[in-house]
Amino acid sequence: MAKRQKLTLQQKRRVAKSQRKKSEQPLEFPDDLGPIENGIVISRFGEQADIADNNRQVLRAYLRQNLGSCVAGDRVSFRRGSDIAVIESISERSSELNRPTRHSGIKTIVANIDQIMIVVAPYPEYSAIILDRYLVACELAKVTPHIIFNKMDLVSAEQEAFFAQQINLYRTIGYQVFPISCQTQTGISELTEQFLGQESILVGQSGVGKSSLINTLLPDADMAVGEVSENSRLGTHTTTASRLFFLPQNGHIIDSPGVREFGLSHIDADTVINGFRDLLPYSGQCKFRNCRHINETGCAVLAAAEEALIDPQRLTSFHSILRSIDNA
C-alpha cells in the first residue's frame, strides 16, 4: 500500500475553507416536527448531538444553525419527527468548565455541573502542577472540586510516604480527597456516595483511569479502557468526546477526554491567585496592591512561604501558572 503523503500548509487551508463552506450551508428539516420537548445533551458530534428526553430515552438530533456551543450537560429544547430530531434552543447554563484552544480561543468542556472530580494517579505519572491547574479552573468557575487519587494499589513502598503527604496537603487546604483503587475496591463505596444526586464530571490526564472508574461505578456503561504506553508512560486516549452517563437514581457523571496538559492561558494572570485557597488570604496583606507575589518587596505571600505557612509545592505551581500565561 502506498504511503499517504502529508498535506502542505496551503492544502490544509484549502480543505479547511471547503469544510467551512459546507458547514455554512443550512440543513433543511421537515415542517411536521412534533411539539417542543426538554432534554439534556449526552454527547456532541459535529452538527449532531446525542440527547436524552425526560424518560432518559437517548436519540440523535441535529442542531439548528447559529445555536452556538453545545456540550454534554446542556439543557436543550428539541422537536422530533418520525425519523429525525432537531435541537431548537439551548438553555442558559448554571456553570461551565472551559479551556483554551490552539488558536487563542476558548472551548467549553461541559455545562451545568455541581462538582468536578479531578482524577490523578501514580501511574502513568503524577503531576501536582496539572492538578493545581484544574483546581484553579474550578475555583474561578465557582464549581466545587474534589480530588480522586486513583490506582492506589500501584503505589510502591517507596512512594507511600510521598502520596500520603500529597493527600494530607490537599486535605489541609480544604479539599475532599478520595484515595481509591478500582482493582481492590478500596474507597469505592465512599466515592459512590459523593456522586449520588450530583451532576459531576471526571477530568484528568490520559491514563489515570477515568473510564475504568466509570465502569466500576456503572458496570452497564461498558466503556473502552486504554492501556498506558510503556514507552512514553503517557496514557492512551480512550474517550474522544465528553459523554454523560445517568446514575441509577438521580444525577449523572460526565466522562471527559484525557489531556496531557491543561492550560490556563485564557484567564487573566491577576486572577490566578483567586484559584489558590491557601495563598489568597495572604495576598491582601502585601505592601503593594499590584503585587504579583513573585519577588516583590513586602510580599505577604512570599513571607508566608518563608514561615512555612504555605507549602512550597503550591507556591511553585502558582509561579508556573503565571509563567505559562505570560508566555502564551
N, C-alpha and C positions, 0 to 999 in steps of 0.2 A: 504493500500500500504506500502510495506516495506521501511524503511528509508535507503536512499543511504549512504553507508559507504564512509568516506573520504579516498582518496588515500594517501598512505605513501609517503615520500620523494623519496624513491627508485622507487616506482611505477610511480610517476610523471616523474622521469628521463627516465624510460623505454618508457613511452608514448611519451615524447619529442623526444627521439632518433628515435623512429619509425616514427614520423611525419617528422623529418629531412630527413630520408632516402627516404620517399615518395616524399618530395619536391625536392630531388636531381635527381629524375628520370625525364629526359626531356620529355616534351609533344611533340607529333607528330602532325604536321599541314599539311594540303593538299598542293600540289605543284601548284595548279591552282588559287592561290590568285591573286587578281587584282593589279593594279598599286599602287605606293606609294601615300598616301594622308596625309594631315596635319590635326591635331585635337588637342583638349585640354582635359585634364583629368577632369572629373566631380567628381568622387569619386573612391577610391581604395578598392578592396575586395580580399585580399589574392593574388592569382596569376592572378586575373582578375581586370579589371577596366571599369567603365563606361566612355566613351569618346564621345565628340561631334565633328562632322565634320564641315566643313566651312559653312554649311547650318543650323547648330545648331541641326541637327538630332542626337539623342543620341543612342548609341549602346554599347553592352557589348563586350569587347575584352580581349583576353589573352595576357600575356606578354611573350616575348621571354626570355629565361633564361639568367641570369647574366646581366640584364639591370640595376640593382641597384635600388635605391629608386625611387618610382614613387608615386606622391601625387597629390591632387587636385591643379589645376593651371598649371601643367606641360604641355608644348607643346610637342607633340609627332608626329612621323611619323608612319602610320599604313597601312596595306593592308587588304582588306576584300574579302571574298568569298561568296558563296551562303548562307551559314548558320553559318559563323564564321568570326571574325575579329582578327587580330594579330598586336600588337604594336611592331614595329621593332626597334625603337630608341627613345631616349628622348633628346630633345634639351637642350643646356646649359641654365642655369637659370640666370635671371637678379637679382633675390632676393629670399630669403627663410627665414622662421622662424623655429628655432629649439628649442627643449627642451631635457633635459636629460631623460634617461630611468632608470629603476630599476637596471639594470646590468651594470651601468657605461658607457653606450653607448649614442649616440645622435640620436634622431628621428626628421626628418624633418616633420613639420606640414603642410606646404603649400609652394607653389613656385610661383614666378613671380607676386608679388603683388605690387601695388603702395602705398597702405596705410593700416594700421592696426587699426581697430576700437575696442578699449578696452571698454567693456561694464561693468559697475558697477551699483549697485542698493542698496537702503537702506534695502532691504529685498531680500534674506534670511539674509545676514549680510554684511555690507560694510567693506572692508579691504583695507586701503590705502597702506599697505605693499605689498599686491598682485598686486595692481595697479602699484606701483613703480617697482616691478619686471618685469612686462610686459613692462613698459616704458624703462627700461634698455635693455631688449632683443631687443626692436625696435630700440633704438638708436645704439646699437652695430651692428645690422643687416643693419643699414642705410636705414630703411624703415620708412616713415613718420607715426607717431602715432597720433590718435585723441581719445578723451575720450567721451564716451556716459554715462551720468548719467540717467539711465532708471528708470521707476516706480516712478517718482517724485510725482505722485498722492498719493503715500503711505507715503510720508514724513509727520510726525506728527508735530503739532505746536511746540513741544519741540525740534524737530530735525531741524527745518527750519534754525536756525542760524548756526548750525554746517555744514549743507550741503552747505549753502551759502558761508561759509568760505572755504570749500573744493573746490568748483567750482572756487572761486576767486583765491585760492592758485595756482591751476594748470594753470589758465589763465595768472596769473602774471609771472609764469615760462616761458610761451610762447606756451602752448598747446592750441589747439582749443577744446573747451568743448561744448557738446550739452546736455543740460538738457531736457529730453523728457518724455512723457507718451503715451504709445500705447492706453491706455484706453480713455484718454481725447483728444488725437491727438496733445497735446502740443509739439511744436518743431519738428514735423514730416516733415513739408514742408521744413524747413531749412536743416534738416538732409538729406532728399531725394536729394537735390541739391548737397550735398557733394559727393554723390555716383555716380552722372552722369559722364559717360565716364571714370570712375576709376575702377581698379581691386582691390577689397577690401576683407578683411577677418574680421569676427567678432570673438573676443576672450573674455574670461572672465570666472568667476566662474560658477558652475552649479546653475541654478535657477535665474540668473539675467535677463532672458528674451530675449536671443538671437533669439531663434526660434519664439517667439511671434513678435519680431521686423521684422524678415524675412517675416512673414505672413502679417504684416502691410504694409511693403514696396512692397511686391509682393504677393497680395492676391491669385494668382493662385498657389503659392508654396504649400499650404495646408500641412504644416509640423505638426508633432506631437508636442504638447506642454505639458510639465510636470509640475505638481504642486510641490510646496515646501513642504518638510516634516515638519509637525507641531511639531513633537517631537524633531528632531535634528536641525530644522531651516536651514538645508542644502538643496540645490537644488537637484532634481532628474535628472538623465541623460536622456535626450530625444534624443540627437544627438549622435550616436555611431561612426560615421566616418565623417570626413570633407566632405562637399558636395558643389558643385558650382551651383549657380543659375544665369542665364543670366538676365540682366536688359533689359527692353523693347527696348531701343535704343542701346547704346554702353556701354561696361563694364559688370562686374559681381560682385556678392557678394558670398563669401565662408563662410558657417556656420561651426564652429568647435565644437568638443565635449567640454562640460563644464569640468572644473577642480575644485578641492578643494584646490590645491596648485599649484604654478608654480615655479619650481626650476630653479636655475641658476648654479648648480654645474658643468656644462660643460664649464663654462667660467673661464678665468684667473682672480683671485682676484684683480690683479693690474689694470685690465681694467674696473672694476666696476665704478670707478669714471668718466669714459668717458660716462657712461649712465645717469649721473646726470647733466643736463644742468646748474642748479643753483649752484652746488658745483664745477664744473670743472674749472671755471675762477680763483678760489682761489687756486687750487691745485698746480699751477705752482709758487706760491709765498711762499711756505713752506721753512723753513730753510734747511731741508734735502731733497735730491732728492728722497730718498726711503721712504718718509713719507707715512704712511698708514692712517693718519687722524683719529686715534683712541684716543691716549693720548700722542702723541709725543710733545716734546718741540719745540716751534717755528712753530707749525702747523697753517697755514693761514686759513684753512677750519674751524678749531675749533674756531679760533679768530673771524672769520666772524659770526659764530653761536652765540658767546657771545655778539656780537654787533647787533644781530637781523637782520643781512643781509641775513641769511639763516634760513628758517623755521625749528624749532626743529624736527618737524614730519619727514621732509625729511632726516635730519641727522640720526634720529633713524632708518629709513628704510635702509639707506646706511650701517650702522653698522650691522643691522640684516642680510643683504645680505652677508656681509663679513663673519659673523659668520657661516652662513649656508654653505658657500663654504669651509671654514676652517675645518668644522666638517663633511663634506661629505666623 
